[in-house]
Amino acid sequence: MNSTTRLKLSVMMFLQYFVWGTWYVTMGTYLLQTLQFSGQQSGLAYGTTALAAMVSPFFVGMIADRFFATEKILATLHLVGAGLLLYVSTLTEFGSFYTVLLTYTLCFMPTLALTNSLSFHQMKDPGKEFPGIRVLGTIGWIVAGVAISTLGAEAVALQFRVGAVASAVLGLFCFTLPHTPPAKLGHKVQLRDIVGLDALQLMKEKSFAIFVLGSFLVCIPLQFYYAFTNPFLNELGMTNTAGIQSLGQVSEIAFMLVMPLFFVRLGVKNMLLVGMAAWAARYVLFAFGDTGPGLWMLYAGILLHGICYDFFFVTGQIYVDKKAPIQTRAAAQGFIAFVTLGVGMFIGSYLSGIIVDAYKTPAGHDWYSVWLIPAAMALGVLVLFAIFFNYREERKAERA
């Protein structure tokens, strides 16, 4: 891959996650404080990305992979998305806000897979070349958080307008990307390929089925963090909260770099358990943290993001890649994404909103009680996973 292509792909990744980072972190504060939406409504708004994650495999598999060049469909989706995101910034009634936001996420979520596939198409060795480009996405997310904090846009509609401008820029930039023809042009559309039905064969193995169930269950309490951390920190009186939360992505990069060392020492099962334990610990730290002597707990909870995300999600992806036969690996990864980022996160979005509403007080919310609930949920899944998931036995069987 030449330097020009590398630069273009890096800019694409930076803008891709910059767009998402402009509104996803801080939307909860805007909805709860400015628009006075309920916790349940805010949770449903965050659930739009999960619904879109469930639908996007159909879009990518039936349309993007078969009829259009990837760079052109990326350009179209981001340009349409820019208009939708700008429209979202003008809406103050929940029904219309939710409908337009859902329409926007249906445009945006497929672009996550499409930017990856476009990048892979240009690479001779994705294993070596992709991480250096994908990390620009995380940096883009960090810069977006800092920008929104600097602009004082956490509780106002400006966050969506910044995202809309960035989406328009990205849409136009996509026309300059290397030509990437449809991956399955002329291939017959099969439902089993689109939804990853071939991956269901792996569910016959007890440990893999437990992995899928555990991943699904732990994604339910995970959504508490994504939807309500920013309004929680703002209610406590912290400033520059979006910028502070971006420290989580800095941690993500740091732990990604040292993950190979942990794999050697801990192995897959222990990595997953550490990741789950980190989620439970994060919520406990949030429950007991404050802006006084307990301020370190809030920062610690945010900085745990590297362990929470890398040790759970990335390790899980690696486990699936190891378990699935080469011909069904893509289907297996799509199936896991559907179960976790789709179904699990959607249920978590809905449930977290109900719980936040249940602990609403005249002064804001009883966050101590709110955070202990996902902490207990994550801990419960951790215990079940520790007892029933056994990767070591599988490795012995493979050697035999």
Secondary structure as UniProt FT lines:
FT   HELIX           3..23
FT   TURN            24..26
FT   HELIX           27..29
FT   HELIX           30..34
FT   HELIX           39..59
FT   HELIX           60..64
FT   HELIX           65..67
FT   HELIX           70..88
FT   TURN            89..90
FT   HELIX           94..121
FT   HELIX           126..150
FT   TURN            151..152
FT   TURN            154..155
FT   HELIX           158..174
FT   TURN            175..176
FT   TURN            183..186
FT   HELIX           191..194
FT   TURN            195..196
FT   HELIX           197..204
FT   HELIX           206..235
FT   TURN            236..237
FT   HELIX           241..245
FT   HELIX           247..288
FT   TURN            293..294
FT   HELIX           295..303
FT   HELIX           305..306
FT   HELIX           307..314
FT   HELIX           315..323
FT   HELIX           326..328
FT   HELIX           329..337
FT   HELIX           338..344
FT   HELIX           345..358
FT   STRAND          360..361
FT   TURN            362..363
FT   STRAND          364..365
FT   HELIX           367..388
FT   HELIX           391..399
//
